[in-house]
Amino acid sequence: MEKATIIFQPSGRRGKITKGKNILDAARELGENIESLCGGKGSCGKCKVLIAEGNYPKYGVTSHLKNLSRWRKKEANFINTTQRKKGLRLACCAEIKNDALVFVPEESRASKQIVSKRPRLLPVDCDPVVKKYDLIMDPPSAGDARGDLERILSALNVQYGLKDLGCDIDNLYSCDIDVLRHLPIRIREQNWHVTVSVWMNQEIIRILPGSVPDTYGIAIDIGTTTVVASLVHLKSARILDTQYIMNPQVKYGEDVISRINYHLRNKEGLRQMSMDMGEALNRMIEAMLRSTWPEDTHWTETAETSDYSDVQKQRGKTDGEFLCLVPEDIEDAVIVGNTIMHHILLQLDPRHVALSPFPPVVQKSLNIKARNLGISICPSAYVHFLPNEAGFVGADNVAVLTAEAPYKSDQIQLIIDIGTNGELVLGNRERLLSTSCATGPVFEGAEITYGMRAAPGAIERIAVDPETHEVTYKVVGNDAWSNYVKTGELKTHGICGSGIMDTLAELYRTGIINKSGAFQKKQISSRYRVNPETRLKEFVIAWADETTIGRDITITQKDIRHIQLGKAAIYAGCKLLMREWGTDRVDVIKIAGGFGLHIDPVKTLIMGMIPDCDPKQIVPVGNAAGTGALITLLNREKRSESDWVAQMVEHVDLALLQEFNDEFIEALHIPHKKDSFPHLEPILPPEILFQK
C-alpha cells in the first residue's frame, strides 16, 4: 500500500500514513489529539485543520490542498468560503492522497479535561468478598503426606470452619491455577506459615508467606467521557488514591451511538476500543500503585518481580512509611458503567442495544478473572461488574441507586444523572421507576459553536447584568471572575457544560431572550449582533482580546436551540416518570455526576430542566455511580442489594409513551410553556416569568 508523509503542527508529530485514510484517522494513528465530538461523521465541525501550501525543505514535504480528496458538501456547514480559500478542511472529511503539512488550530485541539468526579465514601460496614486467613500448619511427614493444597484446605476447615471450600464435585472452586503454580514455594518460605486470600468463601485466589493481613481493591467508574478509579484499603475503607482520565474512546465519538457506529464500520473497531480502555485502566492502576512507593524507587522492576519476598524487603527498607503495593496486592475490583461502556470493555457486540427494543447482551452481574480481561491486578482475582438495568440504563445507574438508596426512604426522590445520556430515577420504598433520555452531548460542549469540555480556560460560570447586559464570567482553573483580572489573563478558550447551562438561564433572566428562546427584537447591549458571515443572531460572552483563539466567543441562536433540546429531554422525562409513578411533586431532587458539583440549583430551575421545587431541596450528590462502586467493593451484601434493585426497578421506555413528543415540545420553552414554577416567583421579575 502506498504511503504519504503527514506532519502535524504545532506538535511536530509525523509519520507515514496509508493513502486513502482521512486526516482524523491519521491523527489517531500518530497520537495527535484532534477534537471530534461526533466520532468522525462530519456533524460537529470541531475537527477543523489548516492545510499548508508550498514546499517545506525542513520537513522534506511539498504540501498542497490538492494532495487531499475533494471538498465535501457537509464541510460547508462549518467552513465558509473565505476559510475554505485559506485552506481549512474538516479532518474527518479530507482523505490523504499525498504528503501534507497539517496545522491544528487551538480550538481543534482536544484539551485535557478537568475531572471533578471523586466519589465520596458513605458509611458502610467493611465486609469485602475477599477475606484473609492466617494459617500455621505442620509440614508433611511420613505419616502425613497430603498434598500442599489439601493441607491448606484442611487447615482452613479446622481453624476457621470453612467446610465447603473445595468440596464442589467438579472442583470448580477451591483454588485458582495461578495460586497452585506458586504454592510450593510460598507455603515453605516461612516454615508453613501463610496467609490465604479466599473469594466469597469459595475459592483461594492468593497465598502469601507469613502474616499479611491487609487487603486492597479498586473501584472503577467508566463514563462515556471520563473514567475514575480509586485504590482502597478494604479493612478500613480508606481511599489511598484516586485517578481520573478522559475516556480514551472519545476519539471515536463523544456519545455511545458514535462508538457503536465505529464498531460497525471497522472490522477491529470493538476490539480496538476495548484495548484502549484496558490500557487506560492499567495506566491508572500503575499510577495508583506508584503513589504507595518512594519517589526514587525503580517501581517497574520491583513491581513485576515474581519473587514476592523482594517486595517485602522493599517495604522493610521504608520502615513502614510506604506500603509499596504491586499489582498482585489488588485482590478485588468493581467496575460500573453504562451498558455500552460495559459491552465495549467486555467486547460484547453492542449493536442491538441501539435498536428497539434495545436488548443488552447480558443484564445480570458478572464475575470475571482479571487475567481474562487483561487488567493488571492479581491475575486470579475476580472483577465484579454490577448488573445492567436495560439497554440505555446500565450498571452505573444501579450503582447510583445502591449509593443513594431511595428504596429505603419515605421521601419521593428524583435522581438525575446529567450526561450525554441523561438517566433518571424516581421513587421511594414503595416503588422505583427509571428511564433514560437522549440529551445529546450538548452539555459536554458538543453542538455548541464554542463548546468544549471542562478544560482550563473553559467558561464555567456566567453572570449577566440585568440593567446593562454586560457579562462577567469565570473559567475552569481560575477562581477569579473576569472583571477582577487583566484582559486576556484568564486565557478563555470556550464554554463547558455548567457555563452552557448558566448561559440559557442568564439570557432568559435578564430578558435578552424570551420564553421561546428567541432573541428579543430590542437589545440594549452591543454584545448582541447578527454575525456577518453566518447571518446567525448571537450574543458575545467574551471578546476576542480576552481569548486564546483570537475570536469572540459567542452564543448563537442555533446554540440556544440545542441547549433547549437537551434541557427539554430531561424535563419531559422527569414529568412523565412522575405521571407514571402517580405524583405531581417530589420531595427532593438529587443531581448526580460531575455536573452535580458545578451547576447552580437556582439556574437549573430557571432554565426549566427540572420540575418546580424549593431550590434548597436540589441536592448535588457528585459521582454517585463511583460511590456505588466503592460501597459494593467494601461490602459483599451491597452486591446482592445491587442485584435485587436492578430487578426491582421498573424501566420506562419514553419512546413508547405517546405523550412524550407533546411534553418535549412544551418543555422547550423557558422554563416551560404551561407548567407553573411558583418557587421562581421570588427570584424572577413577573414580566419575565409570566410573559406570554
Secondary structure as GFF3:
##gff-version 3
##sequence-region A 1 692
A	DSSP	beta_strand	3	9	.	.	.	ID=ss1
A	DSSP	beta_strand	14	18	.	.	.	ID=ss2
A	DSSP	alpha_helix	23	30	.	.	.	ID=ss3
A	DSSP	beta_strand	48	51	.	.	.	ID=ss4
A	DSSP	beta_strand	54	56	.	.	.	ID=ss5
A	DSSP	beta_strand	61	63	.	.	.	ID=ss6
A	DSSP	three_ten_helix	65	67	.	.	.	ID=ss7
A	DSSP	three_ten_helix	73	77	.	.	.	ID=ss8
A	DSSP	alpha_helix	81	86	.	.	.	ID=ss9
A	DSSP	beta_strand	88	90	.	.	.	ID=ss10
A	DSSP	beta_strand	100	103	.	.	.	ID=ss11
A	DSSP	three_ten_helix	106	108	.	.	.	ID=ss12
A	DSSP	beta_strand	130	136	.	.	.	ID=ss13
A	DSSP	alpha_helix	148	160	.	.	.	ID=ss14
A	DSSP	beta_strand	174	175	.	.	.	ID=ss15
A	DSSP	alpha_helix	177	189	.	.	.	ID=ss16
A	DSSP	beta_strand	193	199	.	.	.	ID=ss17
A	DSSP	beta_strand	203	209	.	.	.	ID=ss18
A	DSSP	beta_strand	216	222	.	.	.	ID=ss19
A	DSSP	beta_strand	226	233	.	.	.	ID=ss20
A	DSSP	beta_strand	238	246	.	.	.	ID=ss21
A	DSSP	three_ten_helix	248	252	.	.	.	ID=ss22
A	DSSP	alpha_helix	256	265	.	.	.	ID=ss23
A	DSSP	alpha_helix	269	290	.	.	.	ID=ss24
A	DSSP	alpha_helix	299	303	.	.	.	ID=ss25
A	DSSP	alpha_helix	308	317	.	.	.	ID=ss26
A	DSSP	three_ten_helix	327	329	.	.	.	ID=ss27
A	DSSP	beta_strand	330	337	.	.	.	ID=ss28
A	DSSP	alpha_helix	339	345	.	.	.	ID=ss29
A	DSSP	three_ten_helix	351	354	.	.	.	ID=ss30
A	DSSP	beta_strand	366	369	.	.	.	ID=ss31
A	DSSP	alpha_helix	370	373	.	.	.	ID=ss32
A	DSSP	beta_strand	382	385	.	.	.	ID=ss33
A	DSSP	alpha_helix	395	404	.	.	.	ID=ss34
A	DSSP	three_ten_helix	406	408	.	.	.	ID=ss35
A	DSSP	beta_strand	413	417	.	.	.	ID=ss36
A	DSSP	beta_strand	422	427	.	.	.	ID=ss37
A	DSSP	beta_strand	432	437	.	.	.	ID=ss38
A	DSSP	three_ten_helix	441	444	.	.	.	ID=ss39
A	DSSP	beta_strand	458	464	.	.	.	ID=ss40
A	DSSP	beta_strand	471	475	.	.	.	ID=ss41
A	DSSP	three_ten_helix	482	484	.	.	.	ID=ss42
A	DSSP	beta_strand	494	495	.	.	.	ID=ss43
A	DSSP	alpha_helix	497	509	.	.	.	ID=ss44
A	DSSP	beta_strand	528	530	.	.	.	ID=ss45
A	DSSP	beta_strand	537	542	.	.	.	ID=ss46
A	DSSP	three_ten_helix	544	546	.	.	.	ID=ss47
A	DSSP	beta_strand	553	556	.	.	.	ID=ss48
A	DSSP	alpha_helix	557	581	.	.	.	ID=ss49
A	DSSP	beta_strand	588	592	.	.	.	ID=ss50
A	DSSP	three_ten_helix	594	597	.	.	.	ID=ss51
A	DSSP	alpha_helix	601	606	.	.	.	ID=ss52
A	DSSP	three_ten_helix	615	617	.	.	.	ID=ss53
A	DSSP	beta_strand	618	622	.	.	.	ID=ss54
A	DSSP	alpha_helix	624	634	.	.	.	ID=ss55
A	DSSP	alpha_helix	636	648	.	.	.	ID=ss56
A	DSSP	beta_strand	650	651	.	.	.	ID=ss57
A	DSSP	three_ten_helix	654	656	.	.	.	ID=ss58
A	DSSP	alpha_helix	660	667	.	.	.	ID=ss59
A	DSSP	three_ten_helix	678	680	.	.	.	ID=ss60
A	DSSP	alpha_helix	686	689	.	.	.	ID=ss61
###
